[in-house]
Amino acid sequence: MDYGIIDCHAHIFPPAATAAGFQDVTTHLLHQQRSMHVHGNQPYRRMGDRSVATDRPLWDPNDPSAAGRKDVNFRVGTHGRYEWTVDGEDQYVQFLAPWMSNLEMPAETLLAYMNYAGVATAVLQNDHIYGNLAEDFAAASTDHPGRFIGLAQVEEAFAYADTELQRLHDEVGRLGMAGFYFTTTGLFRSGYKPMHSDPVYDPYWSLVERSGLPIFWVQSGNSPVGTYEDEMRHLARIVERFPRIRHILVHGVPTALYAGENDRLTLPPILEMLLTEAPVSAEILYPIAWGGRQEYPYPRAHVHIRQLLDRFGAGRFLWGSDAPNVDRYCTYTQSLTYFTKYSDYLSDADRRAILRDNAVALIPALRQTAAQR
C-alpha cells in the first residue's frame, strides 16, 4: 500500500502508578479502579493459583457514584496487572500485556510499533485510566512531527463547568489537540446525574460544534446509562441539537450484541439511523474484543465487517488498533494484517478509505499532515 496508513486508536502513557496529569495519584487511581470494575474482556484471577474469581469486589453494584468504590487496597501491579485484596486474598486482572513491567507506553515504543507495521500516523486517545495526557500528546507531536495527533480530555461528569471548558480551550488552542474524547463511564464522578444529553451539557456541545473538530465516543453495552441502544438514544439527542458535530464510535459497532444464527446481524433501528442519516462513523477494531474468544485472523469478525460495509458503505469506517492493549491478544502488526490480508471482499479504494482517507476527511490536523507528505 503506497499511502500513509492512519491508526485511529492508540495510546501512550506514563507509568500507571503516577498522577499522569491528574491533580494527584489518588484521583488517577480512582479512575483506574472504576475502569477495572467495568472492564469485562479479561477475567479476575486469584494470585495464588491463577484461577478465575467470579465476584466483582471493586465497586458497590448498587452505587455507580464515586461513593460506591470499595476499600480493597486496589493498586497498580507489575507486568500489565492491576491488583487488590479481598478477605486476605490477593487478586488481579491482566489488563495490559505481560511485557509492560511498569504499565507504561512511551511515545518512542509506539513509534517503533508503527514503523515496523508500516503505519504513518496514530491518533492518541485520551482515556482517564491512562491519565489526562494532553501535555504528553503535544510533546509527542512536537518530537515526532506528522506521526501523532492527540485528542482533548474532559472530566465528563462536569464537562459543562467553566473550569472544564477553560481546560478544553487550552488543550485545543495551546496544545493543539485535534479532536475530543468522551467516555460515558466518566459520568460515575457525578453518579450519572445529569446525563450527557441533558441541556445542562449544552455549553460543552456548543464548544465542540464551534471547534469543527470531531468527537470520539466510548459507550457501553450495559451500564448506568442503560443498554447500548440507550447510549445511542442519548447520542441521537445530541446530534439533533448540534447537527454539525462529527462523531466516531470508539471500538466500533458492538456487533456481537446483535449477531444471530450464522452470524447474521440485526442492528437496532436507532443505530441504523445514526449510521445512515447522521454524521456518525465507527472504528473497525475487532482484535481487542474478539482476541480472547477466537484465533487470528478472526474469521467471524470478517463476517460481521462485511455486513457492516455492505449496509453502510466503507465511508463510515476507520481502522484502529487499540495499541498497546491489543498486545494481550495479538501483535500490533497482526491488528492491522487481520484486516489488510484477509479482506478480499474489499476493493482497493474501500480499503484505502478505511485505512486513511476517511480519517483525513474527518480530522483537520490529518489533512495538514497528509498535505505535507
C-alpha positions as CSV (number, residue, x, y, z in Angstrom):
1,M,0.0,0.0,0.0
2,D,1.6,3.2,-1.2
3,Y,-0.2,5.6,1.2
4,G,0.2,6.6,4.8
5,I,-1.9,4.3,7.0
6,I,-3.6,6.0,9.9
7,D,-4.2,4.2,13.2
8,C,-7.3,6.0,14.7
9,H,-7.0,4.4,18.1
10,A,-3.7,4.2,20.0
11,H,-2.3,5.1,23.4
12,I,0.9,6.5,25.0
13,F,1.1,7.0,28.7
14,P,3.5,7.3,31.7
15,P,3.7,4.7,34.4
16,A,0.2,3.9,35.7
17,A,1.2,4.4,39.3
18,T,1.9,8.1,38.8
19,A,-0.6,11.0,38.8
20,A,-0.3,11.1,34.9
21,G,-1.8,14.6,34.5
22,F,-4.3,14.3,37.4
23,Q,-4.0,16.6,40.4
24,D,-2.8,13.6,42.4
25,V,-2.2,9.8,42.3
26,T,-5.3,9.2,44.4
27,T,-7.6,10.7,41.7
28,H,-5.9,8.7,39.0
29,L,-6.3,5.5,41.0
30,L,-10.0,6.2,41.5
31,H,-10.5,6.3,37.7
32,Q,-8.4,3.1,37.3
33,Q,-10.4,1.2,39.9
34,R,-13.7,2.2,38.3
35,S,-12.3,1.2,34.9
36,M,-11.3,-2.2,36.1
37,H,-14.7,-2.7,37.7
38,V,-16.5,-2.1,34.3
39,H,-13.8,-4.0,32.4
40,G,-15.1,-7.3,31.1
41,N,-12.7,-8.7,28.4
42,Q,-10.2,-10.1,30.9
43,P,-11.3,-12.2,33.9
44,Y,-10.4,-11.5,37.5
45,R,-8.0,-14.1,38.9
46,R,-6.6,-15.3,42.2
47,M,-3.0,-14.5,42.6
48,G,-2.2,-17.8,44.3
49,D,-3.3,-20.3,41.7
50,R,-4.5,-18.0,38.9
51,S,-8.0,-19.5,39.0
52,V,-10.8,-17.3,37.8
53,A,-12.6,-15.3,40.6
54,T,-16.3,-14.7,39.6
55,D,-17.1,-12.0,42.3
56,R,-16.8,-8.3,41.4
57,P,-15.4,-6.8,44.6
58,L,-14.1,-3.4,43.4
59,W,-17.4,-1.4,43.4
60,D,-20.8,-1.5,45.0
61,P,-23.1,-2.7,42.2
62,N,-25.9,-0.5,43.6
63,D,-23.9,2.7,43.7
64,P,-22.3,3.8,40.5
65,S,-21.0,7.0,42.0
66,A,-17.5,7.5,43.5
67,A,-19.0,6.6,46.9
68,G,-19.5,3.1,45.6
69,R,-15.8,2.4,45.5
70,K,-14.8,-0.4,47.8
71,D,-11.7,-0.3,50.0
72,V,-9.8,-3.4,48.8
73,N,-6.3,-1.9,48.6
74,F,-6.7,-1.5,44.8
75,R,-3.2,-0.9,43.4
76,V,-1.1,-0.8,40.2
77,G,0.8,-4.0,40.0
78,T,3.5,-5.0,37.6
79,H,3.6,-6.7,34.1
80,G,0.3,-5.3,32.9
81,R,-1.7,-6.2,36.1
82,Y,-4.0,-4.3,38.4
83,E,-4.2,-5.9,41.9
84,W,-6.4,-5.8,45.0
85,T,-7.0,-7.8,48.2
86,V,-10.3,-9.3,49.3
87,D,-10.7,-11.1,52.6
88,G,-6.9,-11.6,52.8
89,E,-6.7,-13.0,49.2
90,D,-4.8,-11.2,46.5
91,Q,-6.5,-11.0,43.1
92,Y,-5.6,-9.3,39.8
93,V,-6.7,-8.6,36.3
94,Q,-4.3,-8.8,33.3
95,F,-5.4,-5.6,31.7
96,L,-2.2,-4.9,29.7
97,A,0.3,-7.2,28.1
98,P,2.7,-9.1,30.5
99,W,5.8,-7.3,29.0
100,M,4.6,-4.0,30.4
101,S,6.5,-4.3,33.7
102,N,5.8,-0.7,34.6
103,L,2.4,-0.3,32.9
104,E,3.7,2.5,30.7
105,M,3.8,3.1,26.9
106,P,6.4,5.7,25.8
107,A,5.8,7.5,22.5
108,E,9.0,6.0,21.2
109,T,7.8,2.5,21.8
110,L,4.5,3.1,19.9
111,L,6.6,4.8,17.1
112,A,8.7,1.6,16.8
113,Y,5.5,-0.5,16.6
114,M,4.2,1.9,13.8
115,N,7.4,1.8,11.9
116,Y,7.6,-2.0,12.0
117,A,3.9,-2.3,10.8
118,G,4.1,0.4,8.2
119,V,1.7,2.8,9.9
120,A,2.3,6.5,9.2
121,T,0.2,8.3,11.9
122,A,-1.6,7.4,15.1
123,V,-4.5,9.2,16.8
124,L,-3.8,9.2,20.5
125,Q,-6.9,8.7,22.5
126,N,-7.1,10.2,26.0
127,D,-8.9,7.9,28.5
128,H,-8.7,8.5,32.2
129,I,-7.3,5.1,33.0
130,Y,-4.0,6.3,31.4
131,G,-4.2,9.8,32.7
132,N,-5.1,13.3,31.5
133,L,-2.4,13.4,28.9
134,A,-2.9,16.4,26.5
135,E,0.5,17.7,27.6
136,D,2.2,14.4,26.8
137,F,0.4,14.2,23.4
138,A,1.5,17.7,22.5
139,A,5.1,16.8,23.4
140,A,5.0,13.6,21.3
141,S,3.6,15.5,18.3
142,T,6.4,18.1,18.6
143,D,9.1,15.5,19.0
144,H,7.8,13.3,16.1
145,P,6.2,15.7,13.5
146,G,3.4,14.1,11.5
147,R,3.4,10.8,13.4
148,F,1.0,11.6,16.3
149,I,-2.1,13.7,16.9
150,G,-3.9,13.8,20.2
151,L,-7.5,14.1,21.5
152,A,-8.6,16.5,24.2
153,Q,-9.8,15.0,27.5
154,V,-12.6,16.3,29.8
155,E,-14.0,15.2,33.2
156,E,-17.2,14.0,31.6
157,A,-19.3,14.4,34.7
158,F,-18.5,18.1,34.9
159,A,-17.9,18.9,31.2
160,Y,-20.3,21.8,31.2
161,A,-18.5,23.6,34.1
162,D,-16.5,26.7,33.3
163,T,-13.3,25.1,34.6
164,E,-13.6,22.2,32.2
165,L,-14.5,24.4,29.3
166,Q,-11.4,26.6,30.0
167,R,-9.2,23.5,30.1
168,L,-10.6,22.3,26.8
169,H,-9.9,25.7,25.2
170,D,-6.3,25.3,26.4
171,E,-5.9,21.8,25.2
172,V,-7.3,22.6,21.7
173,G,-5.6,26.0,21.5
174,R,-2.2,26.0,23.2
175,L,-1.6,22.2,23.0
176,G,-3.2,21.7,19.5
177,M,-5.4,18.7,20.3
178,A,-7.1,17.6,17.1
179,G,-10.4,16.3,18.4
180,F,-12.3,15.4,21.6
181,Y,-12.7,12.2,23.6
182,F,-15.7,11.4,25.7
183,T,-16.4,8.2,27.6
184,T,-19.8,7.8,29.3
185,T,-18.1,5.7,32.0
186,G,-16.6,9.0,33.3
187,L,-20.1,10.0,34.4
188,F,-19.5,7.9,37.6
189,R,-18.0,11.0,39.2
190,S,-21.5,12.5,39.4
191,G,-23.4,9.3,39.9
192,Y,-24.6,9.6,36.3
193,K,-26.7,12.7,37.1
194,P,-27.3,14.6,34.9
195,M,-26.8,12.6,31.8
196,H,-24.7,13.9,29.0
197,S,-27.6,14.6,26.6
198,D,-29.3,16.9,29.2
199,P,-29.4,20.6,28.2
200,V,-27.1,21.4,31.1
201,Y,-24.3,20.0,28.9
202,D,-25.1,22.4,26.0
203,P,-22.1,24.6,26.7
204,Y,-19.8,21.6,26.2
205,W,-21.5,20.5,23.0
206,S,-21.6,24.1,21.7
207,L,-17.8,24.3,22.2
208,V,-17.3,21.0,20.3
209,E,-19.5,22.2,17.5
210,R,-17.8,25.6,17.2
211,S,-14.4,24.0,17.1
212,G,-15.1,22.0,13.9
213,L,-13.3,19.0,15.4
214,P,-14.7,15.5,15.7
215,I,-15.5,13.7,19.0
216,F,-14.5,10.1,19.7
217,W,-17.1,8.3,21.9
218,V,-16.7,5.3,24.3
219,Q,-20.1,3.8,25.1
220,S,-21.0,0.6,26.9
221,G,-23.4,-2.2,26.2
222,N,-24.6,-2.3,29.8
223,S,-24.1,0.5,32.3
224,P,-26.0,3.0,34.4
225,V,-26.7,4.8,31.1
226,G,-28.6,1.7,30.1
227,T,-28.2,-0.6,27.1
228,Y,-26.2,0.2,24.1
229,E,-29.4,1.3,22.4
230,D,-30.0,3.7,25.3
231,E,-26.5,5.1,24.7
232,M,-27.3,5.6,21.1
233,R,-30.5,7.4,22.0
234,H,-28.5,9.9,24.1
235,L,-26.2,10.4,21.1
236,A,-29.2,11.0,18.8
237,R,-30.5,13.8,21.1
238,I,-27.1,15.5,20.9
239,V,-27.0,15.0,17.1
240,E,-30.4,16.6,16.9
241,R,-29.4,19.7,18.8
242,F,-25.9,20.0,17.4
243,P,-26.0,18.7,13.9
244,R,-22.6,19.9,12.8
245,I,-20.6,17.8,15.2
246,R,-18.9,14.7,13.7
247,H,-18.9,11.6,15.8
248,I,-16.7,8.5,15.9
249,L,-17.8,5.3,17.8
250,V,-14.7,4.1,19.6
251,H,-14.3,0.3,19.5
252,G,-16.8,0.3,16.6
253,V,-20.2,-1.2,16.4
254,P,-20.6,-3.9,19.0
255,T,-21.8,-6.5,16.5
256,A,-21.5,-9.4,18.9
257,L,-24.6,-8.0,20.7
258,Y,-26.7,-8.3,17.5
259,A,-25.4,-11.4,15.8
260,G,-28.0,-14.2,15.3
261,E,-27.9,-17.5,13.5
262,N,-25.0,-17.8,11.1
263,D,-23.7,-14.5,12.5
264,R,-26.4,-12.5,10.6
265,L,-26.6,-9.0,12.1
266,T,-29.8,-7.4,13.1
267,L,-28.9,-3.9,14.3
268,P,-31.3,-1.8,16.3
269,P,-33.2,1.0,14.4
270,I,-31.5,3.7,16.4
271,L,-28.1,2.6,15.3
272,E,-29.2,2.1,11.7
273,M,-30.5,5.7,11.7
274,L,-27.3,7.1,13.2
275,L,-25.0,5.3,10.7
276,T,-27.1,6.3,7.7
277,E,-28.6,9.7,8.4
278,A,-26.3,11.3,11.0
279,P,-22.6,12.4,10.9
280,V,-21.6,9.2,12.8
281,S,-18.7,7.0,11.9
282,A,-17.3,3.9,13.6
283,E,-13.9,2.2,14.2
284,I,-13.1,-1.2,12.8
285,L,-11.3,-2.7,15.8
286,Y,-12.0,-6.3,16.4
287,P,-8.9,-8.0,17.9
288,I,-9.2,-6.2,21.2
289,A,-12.8,-7.5,21.7
290,W,-12.5,-10.9,19.9
291,G,-8.9,-11.9,20.6
292,G,-9.9,-13.8,23.8
293,R,-12.6,-15.8,22.0
294,Q,-11.1,-16.8,18.7
295,E,-7.7,-17.0,16.9
296,Y,-6.1,-14.7,14.4
297,P,-7.2,-13.8,11.7
298,Y,-10.7,-13.7,13.4
299,P,-12.8,-15.2,10.7
300,R,-16.1,-14.4,12.4
301,A,-15.1,-10.8,12.6
302,H,-14.8,-10.7,8.9
303,V,-18.4,-12.0,8.5
304,H,-19.5,-9.0,10.6
305,I,-17.3,-6.5,8.9
306,R,-18.5,-7.4,5.5
307,Q,-22.2,-7.0,6.6
308,L,-21.4,-3.6,8.0
309,L,-19.7,-2.4,4.8
310,D,-22.5,-3.8,2.7
311,R,-25.1,-2.0,4.8
312,F,-23.4,1.4,5.4
313,G,-20.5,1.6,2.9
314,A,-16.8,1.9,3.5
315,G,-17.1,5.7,4.0
316,R,-18.4,5.2,7.6
317,F,-15.5,3.3,9.0
318,L,-11.9,3.9,10.2
319,W,-9.3,1.3,11.2
320,G,-7.8,1.4,14.7
321,S,-5.6,-0.9,16.8
322,D,-6.0,0.0,20.5
323,A,-2.3,-0.4,21.0
324,P,-0.8,-1.3,23.3
325,N,-3.8,-3.1,24.9
326,V,-4.2,-5.3,21.8
327,D,-0.8,-7.0,22.7
328,R,-2.6,-9.2,25.2
329,Y,-4.2,-11.0,22.2
330,C,-2.0,-10.4,19.1
331,T,0.9,-8.2,17.9
332,Y,0.4,-4.7,16.7
333,T,1.2,-5.8,13.1
334,Q,-1.4,-8.5,13.3
335,S,-4.0,-6.0,14.5
336,L,-3.5,-4.4,11.0
337,T,-2.9,-7.5,8.9
338,Y,-6.0,-9.4,10.0
339,F,-7.8,-6.7,8.1
340,T,-5.5,-5.9,5.2
341,K,-4.6,-9.5,4.3
342,Y,-7.9,-11.2,4.9
343,S,-10.4,-8.7,3.4
344,D,-10.6,-9.8,-0.2
345,Y,-14.2,-8.7,-0.2
346,L,-12.9,-5.1,-0.2
347,S,-11.9,-3.1,-3.3
348,D,-8.5,-1.2,-3.1
349,A,-10.4,2.1,-2.9
350,D,-12.5,0.9,0.1
351,R,-9.5,-0.4,1.9
352,R,-7.7,2.9,1.4
353,A,-10.8,4.7,2.6
354,I,-10.9,2.8,5.9
355,L,-7.1,2.8,6.4
356,R,-6.6,6.5,5.6
357,D,-9.0,8.7,3.6
358,N,-12.0,8.6,6.0
359,A,-9.8,9.8,8.9
360,V,-8.2,12.5,6.8
361,A,-11.7,13.7,5.9
362,L,-12.9,13.8,9.5
363,I,-9.8,15.3,11.3
364,P,-8.5,18.6,10.0
365,A,-5.0,18.0,11.5
366,L,-4.6,14.9,9.4
367,R,-5.4,16.8,6.3
368,Q,-2.5,19.1,7.1
369,T,-0.2,16.1,7.7
370,A,-1.3,14.4,4.5
371,A,-0.6,17.6,2.5
372,Q,2.9,17.7,3.8
373,R,3.8,14.2,2.7
